[in-house]
Structure formats: structure tokens, C-alpha cells
Amino acid sequence: MRTAFATALVSAAVLGVSAAPGLSLSIVTPESVADVENLSVTAVVKNTGTETLKLLKDPRGVLSSAKTHTFNVANEKGSPQFTGMFVKYIEASTQSNKVALTGNLVSTRGLPKIESRSLGKRVAYVGCSTTRQSQIATAVTSANSYVSAATSYLNGISSGTTRYTTWFGTYSSSRASTVRSHFSAIGTDASSTTYDCSTCTSSAYAYVYANQPGRVYLCSAFWSAPNTGTDSRAGTIVHEQSHFTVNGGTQDIVYGQSGARSLASSSPDRAIQNADSHEYFAENNPAQS
């Protein structure tokens, strides 16, 4: 979005760099902004204490070079729509997984090679081995089943159920309608998507650009995930499809089942806009009714 701003108020979504003794964050912004796409913001994280600190390189934080939703830009007229990268990555654990997204997008001038017979000529692959094409095709079928089952389930409830409230919080007809519309919009989009296996080499699962529907970039964690179940390949595809603006434009507000449950409990209005909440609702693991 190209918008003229008289003033710009910028706040950092500092995930993994929280305010704490011995740590400071400063933001340097221009006095005026004519074009959001050319906005340059400098973030400085400084250790003001005496101890060595290790900071999580969250893809949404200021330490990451990934073009994710790190800052909110707004003025009296509102905020521009974020059209950058949405990344699904591994929930924090004792394994100390790191995310570092680098590199350029592959050229779209060449036609992707289409291989999958079971899905006709609607799924396309870029830089995917035969083995990975087969894994994707299986995951696509499972993702479609997840979405279909989720849609049927949502169409069949008119009040809070354990499954619904776990991931989306207190039931209301308007919020349930929003979630239902997301899954309805996703439909079988997984079957008409180009899957890029050659661009992302980080330990994330996958990423997309919300304003570029029909293209999913798969990362290393995707290949080690199970086909179905918690944080699965099929679930990841549902997660990424929900990010596309045409499917509802969900955000990465929190990651992981624990975070998603807490979000549902504390803020149902935000939970219905969280991508992982949609994924876990669809995966339904462990199963809830």
C-alpha cells in the first residue's frame, strides 16, 4: 500500500526482546514518511547490564532480518495493510531452534514444473525433489480433509464446545461466523497452490506473503514434521493458507498450542485472527468434541 503520512508513529513488536533490567531498546524513525514501502527504521538493542544475554531471534522481532510484521505504522488516518512475510516457526523449546531467513525470491518468469498426477495439474512445485513432491501431495490431501472437517464442524455448532472454546475462546455467533468464513474461504486452495522447496533454508516450517495467494515457501521444519497431528505438514498448509488476505488474513499473534490456548482464554477477538489457532483447531490433536 502506498500512502502519504503527515506523521508516523512506529512501535516495535519486540518478541523475545522484552523490557528487562540490563536491556534497552531504542527506535530511530524519520520525522515524516512519504512512502511506507521505503520507510527505514533503525532499532538498537543495548545490553546495559553486566551479564551476557542470549536473545531469541524471533522472526517477528527486531533482531531478525526477515521481512515480517516487526513494526506497527499508524497515524490519525489509520494503518496500512501489512503485506510482508508471515512465518510459521518452531515453538520455543530446550532444543534452541533458530530462525534466520535470508535470500531472494526465485524468478517467477519460468513456469514451475507440474508433476502430481493425483491432483491433476493444479498443484505446482518449484525446486522440489520427487520425494518431496510426494510428501506435499499427501499433505495437501490431508489439509483439504482438515479444512472440510473443520467447516462441517463449525456449521454444526451454535454454542460453545470444548473444541471451539479451547482454540477460539468464549463462543459468540459473530466470532464463530468469522472463523467459519476463514475455513470456507480456504476450501481446497491447497490443491491449487505452488509449493516452493528451493527458497527457504531456515529452521522455520514455512512462510507466505499475504497478498500473494497461491504460493507457499516450505522450510526445513516442514520436512521433519508428521503428515498429520500437532504441528504437522497438513496443519502447516492450513496455517499458511489462512494468512492470505483473500482467506481472512490471519496474523501470527502467538505460536504453539500453549500460547494459542492462553490467547483463546484471554482474548477471543484476537484468537479468531491467529493462524496457529486455526491450525490447531483443524488438527484437533488431541481430539476434542
N, C-alpha and C positions, 0 to 999 in steps of 0.2 A: 504494500500500500504506500502510495506517495502522498504525503500530507504536509502542509506548511504548518509549523508550530511557532507561535509567538514566544512561548516559553516551554521548557521541557522539564518535567520532574522525573527523576530517574531513581529507582530504588533497586537494590540488589537482592536477588533471591539467593541468599548465601547459605546453601545447603552444605553441611559439613564444615562450615566456617562460622560457627555461631559465636556470639559475643561472649567472651570469657576472659578472666584475668590473664594478662600477659599477651593478649591477641587483639589487634585493632584492624579495622577495615576502613579505608577511605576511598571515596569515589570522586573522580575529577571529570566534569562534564562541560561541554561548551555552553556559553551563555544563551545561544539561540540555535535552533535546528531548522533547516530548510527542507531536508530530505532525510527521512528516517533510515532509508537504506544506506546512507552514507554517514550515519551517526557514529562517532567514535567516542567511546567511554573508557577511561583508564581506571582500573581497580587495583588498589595497593593493599596487600595483606602484610602486616608487620608483626613480628614477634617482639613484643615489648618486655617480655619476661626474661628469666634466666635459664629456663629449661628448654630443651629441644622439643619441638612439637611436630607431630605427624598429622597431616590433614588429608581427609578423604577427597580424592579428585572426582567428585560427583559431576556427571556430565551436565548438570543444571547449574553448577556453581561457577564462581569467578576464576577458579584455578584451571578449569577445563578450556581447551581451545575449540571444543565442539560448538557449533553454531546453534545452541539450544536456548531455551527461554530463561536467560540469566537475569535480565532486567525488565522492569515494567516502565514503559514510557507513556506519560499522560499529560494532558493539560486540561483547561476548562471545557474543551470540546469532546474529551473522551480519550480513548486509547486506540492505537492502530492494531489491526489483527496480526498476531504472530504467525509468520509463515515459514519459520525455520525448521530445524531438526527436532524430532521427538524420538528419544532413545529409550528402549527398554533395556535395563541392565540388571545385573545380579544383585539381589538384596544383600546388604552388609552382613558379613559373617566373619568367623575366625579365620577363614581362608584368605582374607586380604586380597580380594579381587580388585583389579584396577581397570579403569576405562580411559582410553586415550584415542580419540577419533581424529584421524589425520587423512590427508589425501584429497584428490579432486574427483569429482563425479566423472564417470566414464562418458564418452561421447554418445549421444543418442542418435547420431546420424546413421549409424549402421543398424540394420534390422536384427533383433535378437533371434537366436536360434530356437525354434519351437520343436519340442521332442515328444511331450507326453501324449500318448495315444488315448489313454483312459479319459483324459479331459479334453479330447479333441484338440483344436488349435487355439484355445483361449488362454491357456497358461503359457507364459514365455519365460525363458531363462537367459541370464547373462553370466557367462563365466562359471557355470555350474557343471560339475562332473556328472557322469551318468548316474553314479551312486547318489549324489546329492539331489539330482532331478527326481529320482525315485522317492527319496525321503520327503521332498517338498510335496510331490503329488499325493503321497499318503497323508501328509499333514493337512493339505488343502481339503481333502475329503473329510477328514475328522473335524476341521474347522467349520466346514459347512454344516456338519451334523450338530456341532456345538451351537451354532447360531440358530439353526432351525429349532432345536430343543429349547433353547432359551426363549425364543419368540413364542413358541407354543405355551411354555410355562407362564410367561408374563400375560399372555392373552387369557389364561385360565384363572388368574387370581384377581380378587377385588379388595383384598385386605392384606395386612402384614403376615408373612410366613417366615419361618426360620431362615430359609434360604435367602429370601429377599432382604430381610432386615439385617442379616449378617453383613451383606456387602453394600447395601444402599440405605440402611438406617430406617427410621420410623416411616411407615407407609403413608403416602398421600397419593391421591389419584393423579395429581398433576406431575409429581415426580416419577411415578410409575409409568405414566404416559411418555415422559421424556426418555426413560430407559428403553421402553418398548420401541419408540421411534428410532433409536440408535440401532438396535438389533435388526429392525425391519429394513433400515437403510443399508446396513451391511449386507444382508441377504446372502447371496452366493458370490459376492465380489471377489472372494479369494480365488475363484475359478477363472477370473479374467484379469489377473494381476501378473506383472512382470517381476520375477524374483531375481535380484542381483546378488550373486555369490562372490563377486570379484572386487568390490569396492571397499567393504568394511573388514578390517583385520583386528579390531579391538575385541575385548572380552565381553562386550555387550551382547544382547540377544539379537537385536535388530533396530533399525530406525527408518523413519519416513519423513517426508516433507508434507505437511498437512494440506497444502494447496496443490500437490501433485499426486492425485489419487491414481491407484493402479500400479504403483511401483514401490516395492519393499526391498530394503537393503538388509541382507542377512549377515550376522556377525558370528564369531566363534562359539559363543554360548548356545546358540541355536542348535548347533550340530551335536552337542553333548546332552541336550535335553531329551526327555522321553517324548514319544509322539503325542500322548495324551496324559492327563493328570496335571498336578500343580506345576506351574511354570513350564508348560510343555510347548512343543513346536506348534501344535494346533492352537493352543491358547495364545501363544505369541502372535500368530497371524490374526486372531480375533482382536487382540490388543492393538496391533498396528492399524488394522482396518478401521477401528473406532476413532483413531486420530484424524482421519481425513475429514476435512471440513464438510464434505458432502454427506458424510455418515454421522455427523453430530459434533465433530471436532473436539473430542475429549482431550484432557490435559494429563500430564504426569505430575499430579499433586503429591501423591505418595507412592512408594513402591513396596511390594511384599504383602503377604497375607496379614501380618500383624498390623502394619500401617493402614491397610485398607479397612480392617475391622474397626480400628480406632477412629478412622475418618467417618465411617458409617455411623458410629455411635455419637460422635461429637458434632458432625456437620453433614447431615444428609444431602443438603443442597450442593455441597461440593463433591460428595461421594458419587452422585449421579453424573458428574463430569470427569471422573477419574478413570483412566484407561485400565489400570490393574484391577479396579473393582469390577469392571465389565468382564475382564478375562477370568477372574476367579469365580464370578457368578456363572459364567459359561462352563468352565471346567468342572465346577461343583464337586470339588475333591477336598476333604471327604464329603460324601454325598449327603445332601440335606433335602428335605421336602418342604 
